[in-house]
Amino acid sequence: MVKGLYTAYSGLTVQQKRLDVVSNNLANATTTGYKKEGLTTQSFKDVYGIKVKDETVGYINQNIGTLNLGAKVGESFRSWDQGSFQNTGNTFDFALSGSGLFSISFTNKAGETSTLYTRDGSFQMNREGYLVTKDGDYVLGEGGNPIQLPTDVSQLTVDSTGGIYADGQYVDTFGIVDFEDYNYIEAYGENLYRAVDGAVTTDSTAAVNQGYIESSNINVVTEMVDMINISREYESNQKIVNAIDEMLGKMVGISEL
């Protein structure tokens, strides 16, 4: 019976984590370039019950079945399916069509600088002419250096390969990279991703679309349905905990008689 409590508790824990992920997806449904997260669930390894000192089988220990001890979160994953494009008409908005990410020079609060990646191509130009993100981090060119535009540029055009032209003059090319295995990049925060040990970068074939932004690939209706299912499963586990707790209370009361 105590094992039953643990099994129900593990189910509550899994549903809580699933709810956290779904809530985060819904919160980022309108975040440019956001990619959906998900969780897999798996059961704990089975524990075998053993017949011990059973004279009906000649005192030979035998397996009599399996007892599962509950569920746990297997692993998290991210869907890299492309989101739909929105036409903004903004000169500094860019959307990637295909597999790839923009390279960003990110500086943390400790003053440490590293290269992170994003699908959010909603950029702007600062006073010095550098192309930056909404948070002021530098957008990198193909040489790994921040992209700097003439401060008096009147017309900025970007071709599908990421080539940047200011008033008809070539300036730089977006440093767009791809990865052999996207399991080796993780969310950093602020709509950015970082490569972890084992990540291998490759040339990207993504096309750049100027004047567009990529919406998140979140389906709000699907996420709401998932949230309802999670709520029901959480409630079911709660009822199991309450039922076992009631039975244990009755057993304690009987033992005290």
PECORBEL-V99374 format. One line per field, one symbol per residue. burial: b if it has 9 or more other ideal C-beta (glycine too) atoms within 8 Angstrom, else e. A space follows every 50 residues. Layout:
burial = ???
This chain:
burial = eeebbbbbbbbbbbbbbbbebbbbbbebbebbbbbbbbbbbeebeeeebe beebeeeeeeeeeeeebbbbbbbeebebbeeebebeeeeeebbbbbbbeb bbbbbbeeeeeeeebbbbbbbbbbbeeebbbbbeeebbbbbbeeebbbbe eebeebebeeebebbbeeeebbbbbbbbbeeeebbeebeebbbbbeeebe eeebebbbbbbbbbbbbbeeeebbebbeebbebbebbbebbeebbebbee eeeeeee
